[in-house]
């Protein structure tokens, strides 16, 4: 699950830049390393919120709430890191 999450996170970041810019975007320089390193920030957050245990055990309201909190925190931290670099 962690490997799949890493691939999906990087793919969605590339896709979001491409949709925003209107053409297929491939990062260069520091932005390339930011996108490649995105799972380094996200996976510990997902583990801390118990996402992997919650998803495997059951898919209920508790698991959905854990997903929302973890993904929101990750998005805020990633956005802040990207904002600070520029």
C-alpha distances in whole Angstrom, upper triangle without the diagonal:
4,6,5,6,9,10,10,12,14,15,16,18,20,21,22,24,25,26,28,30,31,30,27,26,25,25,28,29,27,25,23,22,21,19,17,17,16,12,15,16,13,10,13,14,11,11,15,15,13,10,8,11,12,10,10,14,15,15,18,20,19,15,16,18,16,14,17,18,15,15,19,19,17,19,22,22,21,24,26,25,26,29,30,30,32
4,5,5,6,9,10,10,12,14,15,17,19,20,21,23,24,25,27,29,30,29,26,25,24,23,25,26,24,22,21,19,18,16,14,14,13,9,11,12,10,7,10,12,9,9,13,14,13,10,8,12,14,12,12,16,17,17,20,22,20,16,18,19,16,14,17,17,14,14,18,17,15,17,20,19,18,21,23,22,23,26,27,27,29
4,5,5,6,9,10,11,12,14,16,17,18,20,22,23,24,26,28,28,27,24,23,21,21,23,24,23,21,19,18,17,15,13,13,13,9,12,14,12,10,13,15,13,13,17,17,16,14,12,15,17,15,15,19,20,20,23,25,23,20,20,22,19,17,20,20,17,16,20,20,17,19,22,20,19,22,24,22,23,26,27,27,29
4,5,5,6,9,10,10,12,14,15,16,18,20,21,22,24,26,26,25,22,22,21,21,24,25,24,21,19,19,18,15,14,15,13,10,14,15,12,11,15,15,13,14,18,18,17,14,12,16,17,14,14,18,19,18,21,23,22,18,18,21,18,15,18,19,16,15,19,19,16,18,21,21,19,22,24,23,23,26,28,27,29
4,5,5,6,9,10,10,12,14,15,16,18,20,20,22,24,25,24,22,21,20,20,23,24,22,20,18,17,16,13,13,13,11,8,11,12,9,8,12,12,10,12,15,15,14,11,11,14,15,13,14,18,18,17,20,21,20,16,16,18,15,12,15,16,13,11,15,15,13,14,17,17,15,18,21,20,20,23,25,24,26
4,6,5,6,9,10,11,13,14,15,17,19,20,21,23,24,23,20,19,17,17,19,20,19,17,15,14,13,10,9,9,8,5,9,10,8,8,11,13,11,13,16,16,16,14,13,17,18,16,17,21,22,21,23,24,23,19,19,21,18,15,17,18,14,13,16,16,13,14,17,16,14,17,19,18,18,21,23,22,24
4,6,5,6,9,10,11,12,14,16,17,18,20,21,22,21,18,17,15,16,18,20,19,17,14,14,14,11,9,11,10,8,12,14,12,11,15,16,14,16,19,20,20,17,16,20,20,18,19,23,23,22,25,26,25,21,21,23,20,17,19,20,17,15,18,19,15,16,19,19,16,19,21,20,19,23,24,23,25
4,6,5,6,8,10,10,12,14,15,16,18,20,20,20,17,16,16,16,20,21,20,17,16,16,15,11,11,13,11,10,13,14,11,12,16,16,14,16,19,19,19,15,15,19,19,16,18,22,22,20,22,23,23,19,18,20,18,15,16,18,15,13,16,17,14,14,18,17,15,17,20,19,19,22,24,23,24
4,5,5,6,9,10,10,13,14,15,16,18,20,19,17,15,15,15,18,19,17,14,13,14,12,9,9,10,7,7,11,11,8,10,13,13,12,15,17,17,18,15,15,19,19,17,19,23,23,21,23,23,22,19,18,19,17,14,15,16,13,10,13,14,10,10,14,14,11,13,16,16,15,18,20,20,21
4,6,5,6,9,10,11,12,14,16,17,18,17,14,13,12,11,14,16,15,12,10,11,10,6,7,9,7,8,11,12,11,12,15,16,15,18,20,20,21,18,19,22,23,21,23,26,26,24,27,27,26,23,22,23,21,18,19,19,16,14,16,17,13,13,16,15,12,14,17,15,14,18,20,18,20
4,5,5,6,9,10,10,12,14,15,16,15,12,11,11,12,15,18,17,14,12,14,13,9,10,12,11,11,15,15,14,15,19,19,17,20,23,22,23,20,20,24,24,21,23,27,26,24,27,27,27,23,22,24,22,19,19,21,18,15,18,19,15,14,18,18,15,16,19,18,17,20,22,21,22
4,5,5,6,9,10,10,12,14,15,15,13,12,12,13,17,19,18,14,14,15,13,10,12,13,11,12,15,15,13,15,18,17,16,20,22,21,22,19,20,23,23,20,23,26,25,23,25,25,25,22,20,21,20,16,17,18,16,13,15,16,13,12,15,16,13,14,17,17,15,18,21,20,20
4,5,5,6,9,10,11,12,14,14,12,10,10,10,14,16,14,11,11,12,10,7,10,11,9,11,14,13,12,15,18,17,17,20,22,22,23,20,21,25,25,23,25,28,28,26,27,27,27,24,22,23,21,18,18,19,17,13,15,16,12,11,14,14,10,11,15,14,12,15,17,16,17
4,6,5,6,9,10,11,12,11,8,7,7,8,12,14,14,11,10,12,11,8,10,13,11,13,16,16,16,18,21,21,20,23,25,25,26,23,24,28,28,25,28,31,31,28,30,30,30,27,25,26,25,21,21,23,20,17,18,19,16,14,17,17,14,14,17,16,14,17,19,18,18
4,5,5,6,8,10,10,10,8,8,10,11,15,18,18,14,13,16,15,11,14,16,14,16,19,19,17,20,23,22,21,24,26,26,27,24,24,28,27,25,27,31,30,27,29,29,29,26,24,25,24,21,21,22,21,17,18,20,17,15,18,19,16,15,19,19,16,19,22,20,20
4,5,5,6,9,10,11,10,9,11,12,16,18,17,14,14,16,14,11,15,16,14,16,19,18,17,19,22,21,21,24,26,25,26,23,25,28,27,25,28,31,30,27,28,28,28,25,23,24,23,20,19,20,19,15,16,18,15,13,15,17,13,13,16,16,14,16,19,18,18
4,6,5,6,8,9,8,6,9,9,12,15,15,11,12,15,13,11,14,16,14,17,19,19,18,21,24,23,23,26,28,27,29,26,27,31,30,28,31,34,33,31,32,31,31,29,26,27,26,23,22,23,22,18,18,20,17,14,16,17,14,13,16,16,13,14,18,16,15
4,5,5,6,5,5,5,8,10,14,17,17,14,14,17,16,13,16,18,17,19,22,22,21,24,27,26,25,29,30,30,31,28,29,33,32,30,32,35,34,32,33,33,33,30,28,29,29,25,24,26,24,21,21,23,20,18,20,21,17,16,20,20,16,18,21,20,19
4,6,5,7,8,9,12,14,17,20,20,16,17,20,18,16,19,21,19,21,24,23,22,24,27,26,26,29,31,30,31,28,29,33,32,29,32,35,34,31,32,31,32,29,27,28,28,24,23,25,24,20,20,23,20,17,20,21,18,17,20,21,18,19,22,21,20
4,6,8,10,9,13,13,17,19,19,15,17,20,18,16,19,21,19,21,24,23,22,25,28,26,26,30,31,30,32,29,30,34,33,31,34,36,35,32,33,32,33,30,27,28,28,25,23,25,24,20,20,22,20,16,18,20,17,15,18,19,15,16,20,19,17
4,6,8,7,11,12,15,18,18,15,16,19,18,16,19,22,20,23,25,24,24,27,30,28,29,32,33,33,35,32,33,37,36,34,36,39,38,35,36,36,36,34,31,32,31,28,27,28,27,23,23,25,22,19,21,22,19,17,20,20,16,17,20,19,17
4,7,8,12,14,17,20,21,18,19,22,21,19,21,24,22,25,28,27,26,29,32,31,30,34,35,34,36,33,34,38,37,34,37,40,39,36,37,36,37,35,32,33,33,29,28,30,29,25,25,27,25,22,24,25,22,20,23,23,20,21,24,23,21
4,6,10,12,15,18,20,17,17,20,20,17,20,23,22,24,27,27,26,29,32,31,31,34,36,35,36,33,34,38,37,35,37,40,39,36,38,38,38,35,33,34,34,30,29,31,30,26,26,28,26,23,25,26,22,21,24,24,20,22,25,23,21
4,7,10,13,17,18,15,14,18,18,15,17,20,19,22,24,25,24,26,29,29,29,32,34,33,34,31,32,36,35,33,35,38,37,35,37,36,37,34,32,33,32,29,28,30,28,25,26,27,24,22,24,25,21,21,24,23,20,22,24,22,21
4,6,9,13,14,11,11,14,14,12,14,17,17,19,22,22,22,24,27,27,27,30,32,32,33,30,31,35,34,32,34,38,37,35,36,36,36,33,31,32,31,28,27,29,27,23,24,25,22,20,22,22,18,18,21,20,16,18,21,19,18
4,7,10,12,9,8,12,12,10,12,15,15,18,20,21,21,23,26,26,26,29,31,31,32,30,30,34,34,32,34,37,37,35,37,37,37,34,32,33,32,28,28,29,27,24,25,25,22,20,22,22,18,18,21,19,16,19,21,18,18
4,7,8,6,5,9,9,8,10,13,13,16,18,18,19,22,24,24,25,28,29,30,31,29,30,33,34,32,34,37,37,35,37,37,36,33,32,32,31,28,27,28,25,23,23,24,20,19,20,20,16,16,18,16,13,16,17,15,14
4,6,6,5,8,10,10,11,14,15,18,19,20,21,23,26,26,27,30,31,32,34,32,32,36,36,35,37,40,40,38,40,40,39,36,35,35,33,31,30,31,28,25,26,26,22,21,23,21,18,18,20,17,14,17,18,14,14
4,6,6,7,9,11,11,13,15,18,18,19,21,23,25,26,27,29,31,32,34,32,32,36,37,36,37,41,41,40,41,41,40,37,36,36,34,31,31,31,28,26,27,26,22,21,22,21,17,18,19,16,13,16,16,12,13
4,5,5,6,9,10,10,12,16,15,16,18,21,22,23,24,26,27,29,31,29,30,34,34,33,35,38,39,37,39,38,37,35,34,33,31,29,29,28,25,23,24,22,19,19,19,17,14,15,15,12,10,13,13,9,11
4,5,5,6,9,10,10,14,15,15,16,19,21,21,23,25,26,27,29,27,28,32,32,31,33,36,36,35,36,36,35,32,31,31,29,26,26,25,23,21,21,20,17,16,17,15,12,12,14,11,9,12,12,9,10
4,5,5,6,9,10,13,14,15,16,18,21,21,22,25,26,27,29,27,27,31,32,30,32,35,36,34,36,36,35,32,31,31,29,26,26,26,24,21,22,22,18,17,19,17,14,15,17,14,12,15,16,13,14
4,5,5,6,8,11,11,12,15,16,18,19,21,22,24,25,27,25,26,29,30,29,31,34,35,34,35,35,34,31,30,30,28,25,26,25,22,20,22,20,17,17,18,16,13,15,16,12,11,15,15,12,14
4,6,5,6,10,10,10,12,14,16,17,18,20,21,23,25,23,24,27,28,27,29,32,33,31,33,32,31,28,27,27,25,23,23,22,19,17,18,17,14,13,15,12,9,11,12,9,8,12,12,10,12
4,5,5,8,10,10,11,14,16,16,17,20,21,22,24,22,22,26,26,25,27,30,31,29,31,30,29,27,25,26,24,21,21,21,18,16,17,17,13,13,15,13,10,12,14,11,10,14,15,13,15
4,6,7,9,11,12,13,15,17,17,19,21,22,23,21,21,25,26,25,26,30,30,29,31,31,30,27,26,27,24,22,23,23,19,17,19,19,15,15,17,15,12,15,17,14,13,17,18,15,17
4,6,5,7,9,11,12,14,15,17,18,20,21,20,20,23,25,24,25,28,29,28,30,30,29,26,25,25,23,20,21,21,17,16,18,16,13,14,16,13,10,13,15,12,12,16,16,14,17
4,5,6,6,9,11,11,12,15,16,17,19,17,18,21,22,21,23,26,27,26,27,27,25,23,22,22,19,17,18,17,14,12,14,13,9,10,12,10,7,11,12,10,11,14,15,14,16
4,5,5,5,8,10,10,12,14,15,16,14,15,18,19,18,20,23,24,23,25,25,23,20,20,21,18,15,17,16,13,12,14,13,10,12,14,12,10,14,15,13,14,18,18,18,20
4,6,6,7,9,11,12,13,15,16,16,16,19,21,20,22,24,26,25,27,27,25,22,22,22,19,17,19,18,14,14,16,14,11,13,15,12,11,14,15,13,14,18,18,17,20
4,6,6,7,9,11,11,13,15,14,16,19,20,20,22,24,25,24,25,25,23,20,20,20,17,15,16,15,11,11,13,10,7,10,11,8,8,11,12,10,12,15,15,15,18
4,6,5,6,9,10,11,13,11,13,16,16,16,18,21,21,20,22,21,20,17,17,16,14,12,13,12,8,8,10,9,6,9,11,9,8,12,13,12,14,17,18,18,20
4,5,5,6,9,10,11,10,10,13,14,14,16,18,20,19,21,21,19,16,17,17,13,12,14,13,10,10,13,12,9,12,14,12,12,16,17,16,18,20,21,21,24
4,5,5,6,9,10,10,11,13,15,16,17,19,21,21,22,22,19,17,18,17,14,13,15,13,10,11,14,11,10,13,14,12,13,17,17,16,18,21,21,21,24
4,5,5,6,9,9,11,13,14,15,17,18,19,19,20,19,17,15,15,14,11,10,12,10,6,8,10,8,7,11,12,10,11,15,15,15,17,19,20,21,24
4,6,5,6,5,7,10,10,11,13,15,16,15,17,17,14,12,12,12,9,8,10,9,6,8,10,9,8,12,14,13,14,17,18,18,20,22,23,24,26
4,5,5,6,6,8,10,11,13,14,16,16,18,18,15,13,15,14,10,11,13,12,9,11,14,12,12,15,17,15,16,20,20,20,22,25,25,26,29
4,5,8,9,10,11,13,15,16,17,18,18,18,15,13,15,14,10,11,13,11,8,12,13,11,11,15,16,15,16,19,20,20,22,24,24,26,28
4,6,9,9,9,11,13,14,15,15,15,14,11,10,11,10,6,8,10,8,6,10,11,10,11,14,15,15,17,19,20,20,23,24,25,27,29
4,6,5,6,8,10,11,12,13,14,14,10,9,11,11,7,9,12,11,9,12,14,14,14,17,18,18,19,22,23,23,26,28,28,30,32
4,6,5,6,8,10,11,10,12,12,10,7,9,10,6,6,10,10,8,10,13,13,13,15,17,17,18,21,22,23,24,26,28,29,31
4,6,5,6,9,10,11,13,15,12,9,12,13,10,10,13,13,11,13,16,16,15,18,20,20,20,23,25,25,26,29,30,30,33
4,6,5,6,9,10,12,14,11,9,12,13,10,11,15,15,13,15,18,18,18,21,23,23,23,26,28,28,29,32,33,33,36
4,6,5,6,7,9,10,8,5,9,10,8,9,12,13,12,14,17,17,17,20,22,22,23,26,27,28,29,31,33,34,36
4,6,6,6,9,11,10,6,9,11,9,9,12,14,13,14,17,18,17,20,22,23,23,25,27,28,29,31,33,33,35
4,6,8,11,14,12,9,12,15,13,12,16,17,16,17,20,21,20,23,25,25,26,28,30,30,32,34,35,36,38
4,7,9,12,11,9,12,14,13,14,17,18,17,19,22,22,22,25,27,27,28,30,32,33,34,36,38,38,41
4,6,9,9,7,10,12,12,12,15,17,17,18,21,22,22,24,26,27,28,30,32,33,34,36,38,39,40
4,7,8,6,7,10,10,10,13,15,15,16,19,20,21,22,24,26,26,28,30,31,32,34,36,37,39
4,5,5,6,9,10,11,12,14,16,17,18,20,21,23,24,26,27,28,30,32,33,34,36,38,39
4,5,5,6,9,10,10,12,14,15,16,18,20,21,22,24,26,27,28,30,31,32,34,36,38
4,5,5,6,9,10,11,12,14,15,17,18,20,21,23,24,26,27,29,30,31,33,35,37
4,5,5,6,9,10,11,12,14,15,16,18,20,21,22,24,26,27,28,30,32,33,35
4,5,5,6,9,10,11,12,14,15,16,18,20,21,22,24,26,27,28,30,32,33
4,5,5,6,9,10,11,12,14,15,17,18,20,21,22,24,26,27,28,30,32
4,6,5,6,8,10,11,12,14,15,17,18,20,21,22,24,26,27,29,31
4,6,5,6,8,10,11,12,14,15,16,18,20,21,22,24,26,27,29
4,6,5,6,9,10,10,12,14,15,16,18,20,21,22,24,26,27
4,6,5,6,9,10,11,12,14,15,16,18,20,21,22,24,26
4,5,5,6,9,10,11,12,14,15,16,18,20,21,23,25
4,5,5,6,9,10,10,12,14,15,16,18,20,21,23
4,5,5,6,9,10,10,12,14,15,16,18,20,21
4,5,5,6,8,10,11,12,14,15,16,18,20
4,5,5,6,8,10,10,12,14,15,17,19
4,6,5,6,8,10,10,12,14,15,17
4,6,5,6,9,10,10,12,14,16
4,5,5,6,9,10,10,12,14
4,5,5,6,8,10,11,13
4,5,5,6,9,10,11
4,5,5,6,9,10
4,5,5,6,9
4,6,5,7
4,6,5
4,5
4
